[in-house]
Amino acid sequence: MRNKTIRQKLRPFSLLTASMALACAASGAQAASDPASPAAQDSSSTTTGSSTRTDTSVQDAYTHDSDHSHDLTHVTASPMNVLHESIGLSRMPQDAMHTPQNVNVVPQILMQQQNVKSLDEALKNVPGITASVGEGEGGMAGDQFLIRGFAAQNDIYENGLRDFGVYTRDSFYYDHVSVIKGPSSEVFGNGTTGGAINIVTKTPHLGNSYQASFSGGSGSYYRGTLDVNYQLNSTTAFRLTGMGNENNVVGRDYIYSHRWGIAPSLAFGLGKKVSFVLEYFHQNDNRIPDYGVPVVYSSANAIGRPVTEYGVKRTNWYGTTYDQDDSSTDMITGRLTAKVNPILTLYNDMRGGIFHRYFSASQEACSNFSSGATLTNNTINGVAPSSTCQSDFFSSNPAAAQVARNGGVGGPEPYRQSDWSIQDVFSGVAHLKTGRIRHEIIGGFDIEYVTDHRQNYAYGSNRPGTSLLDPSPYVPGLTLGNCSQYPNRLVNIGNGVGRKCYKDSDALDVGFFLSDQVWLTDYLSVKAGFRWDNWNSHYSATGGSTATPDVHYGQNETTINPSVSIMYTPRSNLMVYFNWSESTTPLSLYVTNSSEPLNAKSASAAPERSRLYEVGTKYSAFHDRIGFTAALFRLEKNNSVQTDPSTGDISATSDQERNQGLELSASGTLLPNWMFYGTYALYDPTITKAGSTTSKQGGQIQYVPHNQATAWTSYEIAPRKPWNMTIGGGITWRQGVWLDQANTARVPATVEFDAMVSHHFADHWKVAMNAYNLDNRLNYGSLFSNRVTPSIGRSFLFNISAQY
């Protein structure tokens, strides 16, 4: 009834706006544009980045380039000032400066100086982002981020199209990374409670360029990358980026990653009114999953802490030789841009993807039951090795402590995953006038279908426990079988589903979006928009044990997510804004990366609903040399979803959560040759209503720190001289956080000092050295309610590169 009322209210607005756009386009209405301001003209005098481009685009109402169809090199006075970076998708055509939300951009030059090798490393520069380990038996792993404390594992995009796979993303083909904070369902569709991560890739440009690099260092680290751009004719170019990477992890036993990737792309119509970019991406990764170390409690009323805080070696890994995470990802993308006339530009972005994965992990458990108690599914000949793990560890004989590796109910058994997805987004951006009123109208539709098929496997017996202090990965005699061999040893899916062999999920999302930014005066504008979505999903669990019947569930949700912004722009380099927006997250949204998307209890659950209030300002100062941002926000979420750390069951609760705070950033060139990039976040994350027994009324939302900051600076000594040198360094700080909604377990603060030094020689060559975690502090990167993963120890990476 509520959605019907909203649609009735929005119908006249959408019909009127669409009619005005068509009428004005047909009559050749005058495109909205202003003369370029002196600041804007000055900012275009310097070209930065790895390449240049021919720019024939029109200027929009803010006197900056609004055409980001290729997202190559951006014209700014400082490559570290990110305010004039594009967001990287057609339906958000403005740059970070003129987008009425807090947007953190990780620029190319910062990733180069830090020798960033993955999406996770790039996002260390963004406050409010943490990583989680995985969910119960589902063993999600891969890139699992939270933004402002809210799950964003389904909110990773590449050039505005969803990247649906569950894998660790390498950064070898990144141009820059944008993080759009706050609910963005009006743009992206369902999800995006805390925000969205958009990766902008390297694509072909006019002119030839060649770049190659090789890195080696601590932890048997070897890495090579290639980036070649070749102009085929006056409007066509080809680009090829590639990567090979092999490394262990300093400070963790047995953990390694062997991966390679390739990303060729072809661009037609460069500099023309109609252009098309065709991209292909493949990444293959064979790694060992790291579920970290358990959280333990020294007494009944103590706060849980990682066992490594009590002297257990940070290198301890509690997996087995059977553990493996082998993934293969293929995506092909086509992006069409057509400038119909000075008023209207049309875009069509399409992607198809295939994702395969074999995953097997051991989930450690260090329990504290009374003597003689047993732990379900972790018993070995009637003995539960972890039942007295904690009491043994804190006794006079800590060496007696034994960790179980089967996890919770059933434990994380292996599975094979095969997914595919297709998405098409058609959009149009119109700049026009109705009388004296200027408009920027954005509208279009978004269709996505994704499917997931999993086949579960089972071990013939329980994995035996191992020593908490001195674990061993070797398990002699353990056998792995298929569904028919060990049907009663399959993962016991909760809520009456039972032990099933196959899990199949699929979902179809059809969305329509429309927004209109209206300039009431030259300096004051209002933007209002909405997105309508129909989400139709299905889930089934079949085969395996006959003790429980096969099940089939489904959800069909129709949602409307509005957004309203007010922007005051007295100058092109200054904006003050207010934003109100909403987002919706159906429980079945996580098709490819959730352990159990639906069950009998949750199939009829209402979706999460989030609401954002944000006021902020953005200022590009000193002729665009330094960019400043400040944002005050309040983010509210109802019907919060929780995951049981033992069973992996996902359930809707009546919890209400609120995170509010202040986010600041400054980036650019402070003085000649001196660059700086810094961010700070102050959060007040509160559980305003505890609707479940596992949440604490008035407690702090899990994983969200009160304070978080990053800083990076570099200085170039004697540039263009034979004795030139660039030195730099930075700090990443995150205050300690609670690991559960009950606020009974906590992880200490993260403090990491990094540094770099580099030297250019022979015009085109560079040597560099990066140092990470210089004081070898015991930090924790990936977090979950009952376990955490220690971060990399002190390490060094040497690099030599050539660019022509």
N, C-alpha and C positions, 0 to 999 in steps of 0.2 A: 504493500500500500504506500509505503514511504517513497519507494523508487518511482511508482506511478505518479505520485504528486510532484516529485522533482522533474520527471520528464514532461509533465504538463506545463510546468513553469518554464522549462528550458526550450520547449518546442517553438514558441513565438520568436525567442531570441535567435535560435539557430536558423530558422527559416528566413528571418529578416536579414541576418548577416550574410547568408549565402546569396540571397537575392541581390543585395547591394553589391557584393563582389562580382557577380555575373553581369549585372547591369553596367557597372563602372568599367569592367574590362571590355565589354562589347562596344561601349561608346568611346573608348580610347581615353579614359580619364587620366589626368596628369599624375605621374608617379610622384610620391612624396620624397623630397630630398631637400637638404639645406646646404648652403655653401660650407665648404670645409673650414673648420676653425683653425687658427694658427697652431694650436697644440696638435691637432690631428695632422696638419700638413708637416709639422716638424717631425712627428713620430714616424712618418713614412719615408724619411730621408735616409734611414739606415736599414739595411737588410741583414738579418741574422739567421742562424741555423746552418744546416748542412748543405743547402742548395737554394737557388733562386728560382723565381717563376715569372712568367708573363702574366700581368694582372690587367684584365680588361673589364672587371666587374664594376657595377654601379655602386654608388655610395648610398647607404641607407640613412635613416633619420638621425643617426648618431655620428655621422661622418666617419664611419670606419667600414672596412670591407665586410660585407654581409654574405659573400659567396665563399663557402668553405667546402666546395664540392671535392676538392682534392686533398685539402689539409696537409700541405707540405711545409712551407716556410712562412712564418708570420712576421709582419713588418712591425717592429717595435724598436724603441731606443735602447732597450736592454734585454738581452735574451733571457734573463732571470726574472724580469717583470712579466708575470703570467696573466695580467688582467686583459691583455689583448689576444690571448690564445683563444682559439675556437673551442666550443664545447665538443664539436666533432660529430654532430648529427643534424640532418636537414630540418627537423622539426623544432630545433632550438638554434635558429640561425645567428643569434647574437653571440658576441664573445663573452668571456667570463665577466668583463667589466659591466655589461649592460643586461645581464641575466639576473632577475630579481630573486635570487636565492644565493646562499653561501656556496661558492664553488671553489674547491681546492684543485689546483692544477699542478701536476708534477712535470716540469718541462724537460725537453731533451737534454739540455746542457747540464742539468742537475743529475740526470741519470748517467750521463757520460762521466762526470766527475766522480760519482760514487761507484762507478762500474756496476750498475744495477743489472741483475741477471734474471729477475723474475718479477711477476706482478706483486708478490708479497714484499719484496725488497723495495719496490717503487712506493708502495703504500705506507711504508714506515715513515714517510715524510708528511703524512696526512693525520692530523689529530682526530681522535674519535673512532679510529678503526682498530679492531682487535681481530685475532684469528682464533677459531675453535678447532678442536681436534676431529670430532666426528660424533655420530649419534648411535649409541648402542650397537646392535648387531649389524646395522647398515654400513658401518665403517666408511662414512662419507669421505673423510680426509680430503685430499685435493685442496683447492682454494675455497675456504669456508670463512668468509669475513662477516663481521658485524660492524655496522655503522651507527654511531651514537648508542651502541648497546643493543641494536635490533638486527636480527638475522638478515643477511644480504646475499646468501649463497645462490639465490636465483636472480640476482640483480647485477650481474656482470654483463656488460654489453661491449660490442666491438663495432665502431662506426655506427652506433645507434641500433644495432641488431643484437638480439640476445645470444650470448655464448652459453649454451645449455650444458656443456660437458662438465664432468667432475674430474678435473685433473689439475696439476700444478702448471701454471702458465708461464712460459719463458718469454722474456721481453725483447728478444732479438729483432723483432720487426715493429717495435713501438716507436711512434713519433712523440707522443706525450699521453698522459693519463689524466682524465678529468673525474673528479668525484663531486656529484651534485648532491648536496646535503638536503635532507628532509624529504617528506612524501612527494613523489613525482609521478603518481599514477595518471595524472592528466596527460603526461607525455609518454610514459613507458608502459602504461597498463597496470594490471594488478601487481601488488608487491611494493617495493621501494619504500618501506616504512621509515628506515633511517636514511635512505638515499640510494643512489645508483652510481656504479663505477662504469665509466665509458673509456674504452681503449681506442685511441686514434692511431691508425697504422701508417707505416711508410708506404707511399704510393708513387707511381712514376711522375717525373717532371721533365720539362724541356731542358736539354743540355745533358752532357755526359758526366758521370761521377763514378768513382771506384773507391771502395773502402774495405779494408780487411784488418782483422785484429786477432791476436792470440794471447791468452792469459794462462798463467800457471801459478801454483802456490800451495799453501797449507792444505792439508787434507787430501793430498793427491788430486788436486784440482787442475783440470785441463779443459780449456775452452777455446774454440775458434769460431769467429763470425765473419760473414761476407755480406757486402751491400754494394750491388752494381746497378747503376742506372744508365740506360742507353737510349738515345733519341733515334727513332726509326725514320721519322720525317718531320715536317714542320708542325704537325699536330698529334703525333703518336710517339709514345715512349714505352719502354719495357723496363721493369725493375725486378731484381732478384735479391732476396735476403735469405741467408741460411745460417744454421748454427749446429755445432756439435759440442756436447758438454758431458764431462765425466768427473764426478767428485764424490768424496766421502764427506762426512760432517765432523768438523773439529769439535771435540767434547762429547761425542756420542759414538758408542761402539756399534759396529756392524751396519750402520746406516750409510747408504750410497744412492746415487742417482746416475743413470746412464740415459741420456736423451739426445735426440737430434730433431731438427725441424727445417722446413723450407717454406718460403712464402713468395712465389712469383706473382707478378701483377702486370697488367697491360692497360694502358690508358689511351683512349681515342678522343679526338676533338679537343685537345688541350688548347685553351685560349679561345675556344669557339662557343657559340651559344648552346650547342648540344654536345655533351661530353658523356663518355661512358668509361667506367673503371671496372675491370674484371680481375678478381683476386682469388687465389687459391692458397690454402694453408694446410700444412700437415705437420703434426708433432707426434713423435713416438717417445714414450718414457717408460723405462723399467727402473723402479726404485723399491726401496724397502720402507714400508709404512712405519711411522714412529708414534706410538701411542703414549710415549713419555713415561713419567714416573707417577706412582699413586700418591694420593693425598691421605695422610694419616692423622689420627687424633691421639694425643698423649694421655688423655683421660676422658671420662664421660662428658665433662662439661667444657673441654678445651676447644679452641678454634682449630679446625683442620689446617694443616700446612703440608706442602710438598715434602716427601720423605727426604729429599736432598737437603732440606733445611736443618735436618738433624744429623748431618754428616755422611749420609749415604752418597756414594760416588755419583757425580753427575753423568758419568759415562754409561751407567747401568742401563741396559736395554733388556726388556722382559719378553721379547718375542721369541720365535722359533725359526729354524731354517726353512720352514714351510711358508713363511710370510713373504708376500710379494704384492706389488701394485704395478701392473703392466697395462698401460693405456695407449690407445691410438686414436688420434683425432684428425678428421678431415673436414674442411669447410670450403665451399666455393661461394663467392659473393659477387653480385653484379650491382653497380650503382649508376643509375642514369640521372643526368641533370639536363633540363631543357629550359632555357631562358626564352619563354614564349614572346615576351615583349618587355619593355622597361618596368612594367607593373608586376608581371606574374612570372614566377619560376616554379617549375614542376620537378618533382623528384620521385624516383621509384627505386627502392632498395630491396633486393631479394637475396636470401641465403638458404642454402641447403647444407646440412651437416650430418655426418655419420660418426658415431663414437662407440668404441669397443673397449672393454676393460675386464681384466681378471684381477680380483682383489681377495687377498687372504691376510688377516691380521690377528694378532693375539692381544686380547684386552686384559690387562692385569687387574687383580683384585687383592687388596690387603685388608681383610675384614677383621672385626673384633667381636667375636661371639664368645660366649662362655665355654669353658673347657668341655670338650666332648660334643659340641653342637656341630651340625653339618650344614654345608652350603649347597643348595640345589644345583645340580649339574656340574659341580666342581669336585665331587667326591671321587676318590680313587681307592678302590677296594674298601669302601666304607669310611675312608678318612678324608676330611676336607683340609687340605694343606693351608688354606688361607683363613680358616675359622678362628684361629688364635694368632694371626699374623701380627696384629698391632700389639697385643698384650705381650707376645714373645719379644717383639722388637724393643719394647720399653722395659723389659725385664733385665735381670742380671746376665742373661745369655741371649743377646740380640741375634747371634748367628743362627739361632733356631727358627727365626721367622721365615716362613715359606709363603711365596706369592702364587696364587692361582692364575692361570692364563686363559681360562675359558670365559672370562667376563661374567655377565649376568645370566639370566635365564637362557639357556641354550648356548650362549656365547657367540662371538662373531665368527661364524663358519664361512668358508670361501664361497664366492659366487662369481658367475660370469655375466657380464652386462653388455647388451647390444641395444643401442639407441639410434634414432634418427629424428631429424627435425627439419621443418621448412617454414620460412617466414617471409612475408612480403609486406612492405610498408610503402604506401603511396601517399604523397603529401604535396601540398602546394603552399607557396608563400606569396602573398600579394601585398604590394605597397601601393596605396591609392589614397585618393581624397574624395570625400563627399562634402561638397561646399568648401568650407574652411577647415574642416576636420580631417586630420590624417589618420590612416589606419595601417596596421600590419596584421593581416589576417592569415592564420595558419590553420589548415584543415586537412583531413585525409582519413585513411582507414589502415588498419593493421590486422593481418591474419597470420596466425601461427598454429602449427600442429606439431606436437611432440609425442613420441612414443618410447616406452622403455620395456625391455624384456630381460628378466633375470632368471638364471638357472642356479639353484642353490646346490651346494655339495656338503658332504659331512665327513668328519673323521670317524674311523671305526671305534675309537675310544677317546676318553677325555685326554686332553693334553696335560701331562703331569705338571705339578707345580715346580717352582724353582726357588732358589735362595734369594731372599730380599737383598742381602748384602753382596752376594757373589753369584749372579744369575748365569745360567748356561743356555744357549739357544738350541742345543742338540737334544733331540727327542727320538731315541732309537725305537723302532717298531711301530711308529705311528703310520697308519694307512689312511689314504683319502679315497672316498668312494662317491658314487653318484646317487641319485634319488632312490633307485630301486634297491641298491645294496644296503643302505642304512636309513630307511625312511623315518625310523623313530629317533634318529640322532640329528635330524635336521633342526634348524633354528625354530624354536617354539614361538611362533608369532602370537602376540597377546590378544586378549579380548575374544577368546574362543575360536580363533582362526586355526590354530594348531601348527603342526609341522608340515609345511608345504614346500613342494619342489620348485614350482614356477610362480613368479610374481610378475604380472603384466600391468602396466599403467599407460594411459594415453590421455591427452587433453587437446581440445580445440578452443582457441581464444579468438574471438572476432571483436574488434574494437573500432570505434569511430571517435575522432577527436576534432575539436574546433575551438579556436581562441581568437580574440580580437583585441589588439592593443590600440587604444584611442588616445590621441594627443589632444587634451583639452586646451592646452596652451603650448607654446614652444618648449616649455620646460616641464610641464606636468602631464603625465599620461597614466591611464588606467588600463590594465589588462585583465580580461576575464575569459575563462575557458572551462571546458569540461571534457571528459572522456567517458563514453558508454562502452561497457564490455559485457560480453556473454561468455562465461567460462563453463565448459562442459567437459567433465573428466570422468574416467572410469578406472577401476582397480579390481584386480582379481588375484586370488591365491588358489592354485590348483595343484593336483598331483601329490606325490609323497605319501604321508601317513593317511590311512583311511579312518583313523580314530575320530576325526572331525571332517565334516563335509567341505567341499570346495565352496568358496565365497566369491561374490561379485557385488561390488559397491559402485556408487557413482554420485557425483555432485553436479548440479546445474545452477550456477550463480549468475545473476544479472546485476551489475554494479554501475553506479555513476559516481565519478570522482571529480569534483569541481576545484577550481583554483582562481584566486583573485589577487592581483598585485597592484600597488600604487607606486609610481616611480617619479621622483623629482630629480631632474637633470639640468641644473643651471648651466653647466659647461659639459663639453664632451668627455672630460676627464674626471667628472665627479657625479656620483649618483647616490641618492638616499632612497630606500625602498621599504615597503611593507608587503609581506606575503602571507596569505592564508591559503592552505591547501589541505587536501585529504587524500588518503590512499586506503585501498582495501586489499586484504590478503586472504583468499580462500585457503582452507586447511589443505586442500589437495594441490596447491600450487607447485610444490616441489616434486615434480614427476620423476626427474632423473636423479635427484640427490637426496631423497628422503628414505629413511629405513622402512617405514610403513605409512604411505600417504593417507590411507583410509582404513577404518575398521568399523565394527558395528556401532561403537559408541560415538565415533567422530563423524560419521558420514553425514549426519544431519546438523552438525555444529555450524553456528554462524561464523562468518569470517572475521578476522581481525579488522579493526577499524582504527585508523590513525589520523591525527589532526595536528597541523603545524601552524604556529603563529611566529613570525620572524620579522624583525626590523633590523636593517643594517645599512652600512654605507661603504662605498668603494671609491678610492681616490688614487689616480695615477699622477704622481707628482714629479716635479723637476724634469719637465719635458719627457715624460714617460720613462724616466730612469728607475723609479721606485713605485711599486704598487702597494697600497695599504687597503686592508678590509677589516671590518668589524661587524659582528652580527650577534644580536640578542635573540634567543629563540625559546619557545616552549613547545615541546612535542609530547602529545598525549596518545596513548594506545589502550584500546579496550579489548577484552576477550583474548588476552595474551595466550600464545601457544607455548607449551612446555614439552620437553622430551625427557622421558625417564632414562637416567644414565645406566640403569641395569638392564632394562628390557629393550630400550630403543623406541618404545611406544610414544607416538606423538598424540597429545591430547589438548583440546581446547579447555581453557579455564575461564573463570570470570574475573581474573586478575585485571586490575587497571594500573597502568604504569605511566609515569611522567618523567621526562628528562628535560631540564631547562638549564640554560647557561649562556656563556659568552664565548665566542670564538674570534680570535685575532690572527692576522697574518701580515707579513711584510716581506717583499721580495724585490730584488733589483740590484742596481749598481750604486753602492754608497758613495764611492769615490772612484776616479779612474783606476781600472784594473782590479777593483775590490767589489766582489759580488757577495750577496747575502740572501738567504732564504730561511724564514723562520715562521713558526706557527705556535699558537697557545690556545688551549681550551680549558674552561672552567665549567664543570658540570655539577648539577644537583639531581642525580638520578634516584627517583623515589617510587616505591611500590605504594600507590595511594589507596589501593583496595586489594587485600589478600583474599582472593576467592577460592584458594586451595590451601590444604594443610601444609604444603611444602613451601609456602611463601610467607614472608614476615611482613605484617602490617607496618607501614612506615619504614621498612627496610630499604636497603640500597639495591638497585637493579644489578644483577650479576654482570660481570665483565666490564662495567662502566666505571672508569676512574673519576675521582673528583677533579684532578688536575692532570694535564698532559701537555707536553711541549716538545718541539723539535727545532733545531737550529743547524744551519750549514753555512759556512763562509769559505771563500777562496780568494787568494790574492796572486796576481801575476806579476812577477819580478822581471824587469828588463824585457818586455815583449819585443819580438822580432830581432833580438840580439842573440848571438851565438851562445851566450851564457844564461839564456832565459830559464825561468823556473816558475811553476805554479804550485803553491802550497795551499792546503785546505783542510778543514776538519769540521766536525759537528758532534752534536749530542742528541740522543733520543731519550726522553724521560716520560715514564708513565707511572703515576702513583699506584700503590697497591689496590687490588680490586677483590671483591667477593666472588666466589666461584659458584655460588648457588643462591636461589631466591630466598632461602631461609637464613642466609648470612651466617652460616656455620663453618665455612671453609674460606680461606683467604690466601692469595698469592702476593708476595712482596713486590715492591716497586721494581721497575725496569730502568736501568741507567746504562746507556751504551755510548762509549766514545769511539768515534771513527776518524780517520785521517787519510790524506792523500798527498802525493807529490808527483809532479810530471815535468817533462822536459821535451821541447820540440827541437828537432834537428833536421837538416837537409830539406827544409821547407815543408815536406809532406809527411814526415815521420814523427812519431811521438812515443816516448817510453813513460810508463807511470807505475806507481806502486800504491796500493790501497791497503790500509790496516783497519781491521774491524774488531770491536770490543777490546780496545787496547789494555784495559785493566783486568781483562779476563774475568769479569764479574759473572756470577751465576744469575742469569736472567731467564725469563720464561716467555716463550713466544706464543705457542698455541695453547689455548685454555679450554678446559671442560670442567664439569662440576666435581668430578672425583679423580681427576688426573690432569697433569700439565706436562708440557714438553720443554726441556731446557733448550735455550737458544745456543747458537754457535759460540764456541770459545774464542780466545784470541787467535786471529789468523791474518795472514798476509797474502796478497794477490798481486803478481807482477803482470804487466801488460805491455805489449808492443803493437803499434797500429800504424797503418799507412793510409793516406787519403789523397786522391788525385781528382 
